[in-house]
Amino acid sequence: MFLIMSIDDTDICKIEVWEDKVPQLCEQFRQKLPMTSMLQHGKLLGDLVFFTMPIVAPWENRYLTEDVGKERKAKYGSPAGGVCFYSPRQQFCVVYGDEASDEPLPISYIGEVVEGSLELKVAGLETWFDQSRRVTLRIAA
């Protein structure tokens, strides 16, 4: 499944969500997207933007946040592009840069950014200073 994340009506990036690893969450996306929320920056959690979605989903493809960053660094040289869903707070999280959370916090590792990495990095840096812009997530056509 592919999703488009846009900020203030400008498409920022395309995200692949791994249907084979997170089928229940994909079903929720099919039922509830498109959805608009407020974009925030994980001030203490590295180069991360996130937003809350009214989706309740079980853990799937469960990792610790620190392990997602380590795996992406080993495979790609950077954690940038990692996409996760934090079920307890219903947060959709996207890493845009080289600093990843090193917390031992459980999270569902759901996919990765496949297009728009540079646009995402710019949006992430802008969000550090300008929280609560309107973010929309939709299924790619």
N, C-alpha and C positions, 0 to 999 in steps of 0.2 A: 504494500500500500504506500502511495506517495501523498504527502501533504504539502501545502504551501503555507508558509508563515508570512504574513504581511503586517506592516506597522503603518498606521495612519493611511491606509489604502495603497501603500506601495509594497509590492512583492519583494521580500527580502531573500528568502531561501526556500529550497525544495528539500524535503526530508523524506527519507525512506524509513518506514516503520516495518519491522520484521514480523510479518504475519505468522510465520511458522513458530516464532518464539513468544509472541504476545497476542495470541488469537482472541482472547477475551477483550483485551483493550481495543484491538482493531474493530471488533464488533460494536463496542461503545462509540468509537469514532464514527463508524458508518451511521449509527442511529442519531448522533447528536451534532455532528459538524455540518455546516460551519458554525463557529462559535467565536465570540469576541470577549476579550478580557482586558485587563490592565497589565502592561509589561513592567516587570521589576528587575532589579539587578541584585544578584547574590553578593552583597557588599563584603561579607566575611567568608565567602565560599569560592573564591577564585573568579575566573572570567566566565561568568554564568548569568544568563537571563532566564527568567521564569515567569509563569503566569498560572493563576488558579483556574481550574475548570470544574464544573459540577459533575464530575465523573467519579463514581466509586468503582474501583477495580481491584481484584486480588493481585498479590505479587505475582509477576511472571518474569522469567529470565532474571531472577533475583541476584544482585551483586551488592557489594559494599561500594560506596561512592569512590573510595580510595582505589579500589581495584579496577573500576572503569577507567580512571585516569591512567593508571599504570599500564593496562592492556593497550589503550590507544597510543600511549607514548611508545611502547615497544613496537607496535604495528605501523604507526604513521609518523612517529616522531613528535607528536603533540596530542593532547587530549581534545583539541578543537574539533567540533563537529559531533561530539557525542550527544545523544538525546536520551533522556531518562524521564520516568514518571514516578513521582513520590506520592504513593497512594494515601498515606495518613493525612496529608495536607492538600491532596488533589492538585499537585503542581506538575506542570509540563516544563521540563528544564532542558536548556540547550547551552552547551559549552561553546564559547566563541573564540577563546584564546589559549595561551599556553599554561595558564594557572588553573589547576583543577582542585577540587575539594579533596582533602586527605582525611576526611572523617570516616570512621568505621560505621557509617549509617546505611541501613539497607535501602535499596532503590531498585526499581525495575529498569533495566537497560533495554530500551525499546527500539533504537535505530540510530541513524546518523544523517548528517547533512550531506547531500549529494550534489547540490548546486548552490551557489551564492555565498560561499565562505567569506569572501572579502566584504560583501554587503552586510553579512551577519556580524563580522568583526566591527565594522563601523557602527552598526546599530547597537552593538553591545557597549562600546565606548560611549556613545551618546546617551545610552540609558543610565550609565553611571551618574550622569549629571541631570538627566531629565526622566525621572521615574514616572510611571503611570501613563505612558502613551498607550493609545488603543492598538491592541494586537489582535489579529484575526487568524485563526487556523481553519483551513478548509481542505477538502480532499482534492487532489490535483485532477484536472480534467483529462 
